[in-house]
Amino acid sequence: MAAIATGVYFRSYQREMGLRHTKAQYARLAIVLAAMLIAPYVLGAYRLSILNTILIAVIGAVGLNILVGFTGQISLGQGGFLAVGAFTSGLLYMRAELPAPVSIACAVVVTAGVGALFGLPALRLKGLYLAIATLASQEIIVFVARRWDFLREETGAPLAVDRFHVGGYEIGREFFEFQWYWILLVCATLSVLAARNLFRTSLGRSFMAVRDQDIAAAAMGVDVTRAKITAFAVSSGFVGFAGALMAHYTETVTWESFTLEVSVLYLAMIIIGGLGSIAGSVYGAFFLMLLPVFLNATIGELDISWLASRLPAIENAVFGAVIIAFLLAEPRGLDRIWQRMKDYVRFWPFRY
Amino acid sequence: MRKTRTLLAVTAAATLALSACAPPGSDDEAADPDAPIKIGVIADLTGATGDVGTPYHEGMMGYIDWVNSEGGIEGREIDASADDYAYEVPTAERLYKQYVNEGAIAIQGWGTGDTEALMNKVAADELPFMSASYAEVLTDPEEAPYNFVVAPTYSDQARVALNWIAENGEGNQVAFLHHDSPFGTAPVQDARDWVQEEGLDLQVEAYPMPSGSANYVGLLSQVRAQGARYVMIQNVSSPAAQVARDIRAQNLDMQIVCLNWCADELFVDTAGAPAAEDHVLVQPFAPAGSGAEGHEVINEYLQGKDSSLEQEGLHYAQGWYTMHVMAEGMREVVSNGDELDGPALKEALETMGAIDTGGVIGAGEVEFSEDSHRGSSSTGIYQVKKGEMTVLEEGVTP
């Protein structure tokens, strides 16, 4: 950050407040924007469906990173919070017949509340102890989702969610992925921008102060209690948003989509992407959602049957190996690697 | 200098973007009358139910291999994309999208969780879906228009088991141990209702089986406190066998009644013949030793692979004949000269009448109609004697 900004002077306060300062940053933004706009026209329905699941994962990963990466509160409850968002939105949409945006907004609020509730142990617990406490929240929520008949159809089938419609606008069958892409793109972009800006406010700064040293933060006048609970609420709000979108996008809500594996997957996303980095959450989500697809395609291409029949095991092994490799080589994840690549180009031929 | 770099960056990004836009999978392949028939197969080889999922899947792939070597479906080969989903619903959803993209016209699934999660999707995409899940909800075309259930449902199996317990009963306390998932809980409520409706003098208590347990001694002490004489199990073979071993180790006077997925040779072998002795198995699919006519073709095929149905187990035949039912539907469509797609296959399955399975499924025939996708409702009851499955009753319906 600092290196790239060398030689950049601001002539107005407004300029200084901008998210981007250099021409290169604007050029990259333009490229990303162009790619996002072109993507749905060049990608087929299948690739677009992968992209859609990634966009949902981006929102979830950003939410988790607010809690784990920025506030330093380890959480294994991601799957549970996704479930709260998904079930809340699905139920309000189907049973209370609220319009989709309202039900999604309610899901965000409810999940934030549930998150704050399950965040209470964080006031007394830290590190591994908190991880186990949040694991309990994951198990409790999934247990409720498993056993509560109200969360299923009367026939016992999982909760079905009708095709997404707002007013007169309904997602068509033929352009299902295409239309969802635009909705999810807008949601993901807004989430990323909101999170990015959150850490330019005093609330966001107080999160980071708590992460770095909670006693020092308290001495500086940060209300640690408030910061921790708010972090849980804000983070869960994002996660609930992702869960609600997932419910409407997949059109079926079953607890089996929200197991502990999902929580671990999201943790892996932010570790690989970069703890305490919003951009990192995005890279991590892309990386880990594409990895199984890529492995599947590669091994399918190789056409070795004994490999293909062990694919999920290989996926898990590769997940583990990738995480170890990242923790050893670059603990700050893909985001830091990208920074270093930029620095390298910028300073070339000098080292620094 | 900066401009050059920007230009470089733009070029690199553009190249990346362009390389990503490989042409999307062509959907018009299916229009070719002689092209292979694309289907997708979602299998559990390494997940929670992999012990029985693997032979089932191998049976299915064996059938496809066999039918292709016999000239396929009226000259068209079946081209199956098969992947392991390790009993993870999100993976199944991803694989499903992949198969749809590849132009599959039908899907073979596996578990209750993924089948129910995909139920609405296959209805929207008009893809007939068969799976090894026999949950009651899947038989109702109003709820699940594209799901087909070839065997008696878990609920029917539980009803048969309860009837048997009531008739032969030496006690009226029944413990219903089940896998803690949609698969396990599917028949629980129906079993309770059945006792009420039929006025059976039975007391049914349900117990979810904790996954990943080294033994079930704790659970069995609860069962003993209930005073249960019968232990109905809705789970796969390995945990059920563990229950049998624990019962023997604890010297409890309990008789296991296994439903479909633990009522097999694997249960007997894993528990060991002494621990499995006298336990009762409700199994709609004829076991290898039963001499069902439909087993001959499987044995012939397996001989070429230096194996036999005896070695592969009854779930191999289960996979084989599930695929057979779907293939017969395809044959009906193709021989009528219609274009083979999802809706045509659905219609054929509903209207073609009974499909013969050579005595392997239930009483031997599987038949669907527009009002019911319950392919069969009869099952066999077996008892383990000296490590072998011996017939108690055949063709039992609730």
Contacts between the chains, C-beta under 8 A, distances in Angstrom:
chain1	res1	chain2	res2	distance
A	23	B	2	6.5
A	23	B	6	6.9
A	24	B	2	6.9
A	24	B	5	6.9
A	24	B	6	6.3
A	24	B	9	7.4
A	27	B	6	4.7
A	27	B	9	6.4
A	27	B	10	6.9
A	28	B	9	6.8
A	31	B	9	7.0
A	31	B	10	6.3
A	31	B	13	4.4
A	31	B	14	7.9
A	34	B	17	7.8
A	35	B	13	6.9
A	35	B	17	5.2
A	38	B	17	6.6
A	42	B	17	7.7
A	42	B	20	7.4
A	42	B	21	3.6
A	43	B	20	7.3
A	43	B	21	6.6
A	43	B	24	7.0
A	44	B	23	7.5
A	44	B	24	2.1
A	44	B	25	6.0
A	44	B	101	6.8
A	45	B	24	6.7
A	45	B	101	6.4
A	46	B	24	6.9
A	46	B	25	6.3
A	46	B	97	6.0
A	46	B	98	6.4
A	46	B	100	7.4
A	46	B	101	3.2
A	47	B	20	7.9
A	47	B	24	7.0
A	49	B	97	4.8
A	49	B	101	7.8
A	50	B	94	7.7
A	50	B	97	7.8
A	53	B	94	7.5
A	146	B	180	7.2
A	153	B	137	7.9
A	153	B	143	8.0
A	155	B	136	7.9
A	155	B	137	4.4
A	155	B	140	7.2
A	155	B	143	5.6
A	156	B	135	7.4
A	156	B	136	7.3
A	156	B	137	5.5
A	156	B	182	7.9
A	156	B	185	7.9
A	156	B	186	6.9
A	156	B	189	7.1
A	157	B	116	5.1
A	157	B	119	6.3
A	157	B	137	4.7
A	157	B	143	6.5
A	157	B	144	7.6
A	158	B	116	5.1
A	158	B	117	6.0
A	158	B	119	8.0
A	158	B	182	7.4
A	160	B	119	7.8
A	160	B	120	5.2
A	173	B	124	6.6
A	250	B	93	6.5
A	250	B	117	7.8
A	251	B	120	5.5
A	251	B	121	7.0
A	251	B	124	7.9
A	252	B	116	7.6
A	252	B	117	5.0
A	252	B	118	7.6
A	252	B	119	7.3
A	252	B	120	5.6
A	252	B	121	7.4
A	254	B	89	6.3
A	254	B	113	6.6
A	254	B	116	6.7
A	254	B	117	5.1
A	254	B	182	7.3
A	256	B	88	7.9
A	256	B	89	4.1
A	256	B	113	4.5
A	256	B	117	6.9
A	256	B	181	7.2
A	256	B	182	7.3
A	257	B	89	5.2
A	257	B	90	5.4
A	257	B	93	7.8
A	257	B	117	7.3
A	259	B	88	7.9
A	261	B	88	6.7
A	262	B	90	7.2
A	292	B	91	7.5
A	292	B	94	7.3
A	293	B	94	7.4
A	296	B	83	7.0
A	296	B	98	7.7
A	308	B	83	7.5
A	308	B	84	7.9
A	309	B	45	5.5
A	309	B	84	6.2
A	310	B	45	7.8
A	310	B	46	6.7
A	310	B	84	7.6
A	311	B	83	6.6
A	311	B	84	5.4
A	312	B	46	5.2
A	312	B	47	7.1
A	312	B	84	5.4
A	312	B	85	7.1
A	312	B	86	3.7
A	312	B	88	7.4
A	312	B	91	7.1
A	313	B	46	5.4
A	313	B	86	7.9
A	345	B	5	6.8
